[in-house]
């Protein structure tokens, strides 16, 4: 695919729901989010530091921090660009991570989607007239256009099939690049054009903070691992506005971050946004891995257990005389857990940095903050002795 393409939010008529924000990309999914970084035109290449934002955050409206503006592009009826863009929306690189597209098509069910809905995506509005879009997609070998004139639908010729091997292949074909400075309205398109010179690009994802600030770095998926390998081996290294970029394979970047987390050089992000993949949302909004602040999902009984943990097993359901942790609870103590349970908690608490999945956005460990799991006291108070004599019955 010579031209790169991307998915944006859907701003359709009232009948059309807004699409899951996809990271602006040459094809870019929702994401990763997302998703700060110290990228002063590529000057900062300190691998040990976590990414820092290239601009200040506007706490009033995070959407304003996203400078991407597709209206900077001229109106076009180019059939190649149209096909590339729409094929990206349905591609394996975007479909499983794009909540709006996945739910609209039913994922592996491959349900047809109204073409006019797709034409209402922000980035698709540059392609006019509508008849040019229909004509371009009828020539696609990846998509099928059906329906009456003016009411066309579009779907994949072959339904999406979940595959671990395909995911590994996409990772092997992906690179990390840093040093793009602060975002401008045309940055997404400029970076797509930049990478198109080095091979066939399937996806360019601008990495963002939770506040939607551009980190100055991107993930790029080439069509093959060979193209990705050739890019990272370039000598001299590619430059952006006169400054050399920091580039490496995406897997190497993830492995390095994971190593830094395990060694305590950086802390995992405990406030990352949820990510969507194949119909499921993953990740917590607060609290990190297993933290007490993690957003809880489960039945009411489990939710009550989580609330008891937050309250230190004091009061409420864990109050005196009833519920978990009350007097007489099988060898329990004032914090509501048995000595055996408390011992298990102590043993578990010592391995908070032993993570397998790296968190991309992170902060340096030297900022004095600790993971929530480490805030609990190391020892539980001794169990309170329970008087075995029966209490007198109150006078009626």
Secondary structure, DSSP 8 states (H G I E B T S, - for coil): --S------B---TTS---------TT--STT-------STT----TTS----SS---TT-GGGG----GGGS--B--HHHHHHHHHHHHSTTTGGG-HHHHHHHTGGG---EEHHHHHTBGGGGGB--HHHHHHHHHT-SSEEEESSTTS-EEEESS-----HHHHHHHHHTEEEEE---S--TTHHHHHHHHHHTTS-EEEEEEEE-TT--EEEEEEEEESSHHHHHHHHT-SS--EETTEE-EEEEHHHHHHHHHHHHHTTSEEE-SS---EEETTEEES-SSS-TT-TTS---S-HHHHHHHHHHHTTT-SGGGSTTSSTT-TTSTTB-TTSSBHHHHHHHHHHHTTTT--SS--SSEEEGGGS---GGGSS-SS---------S-------
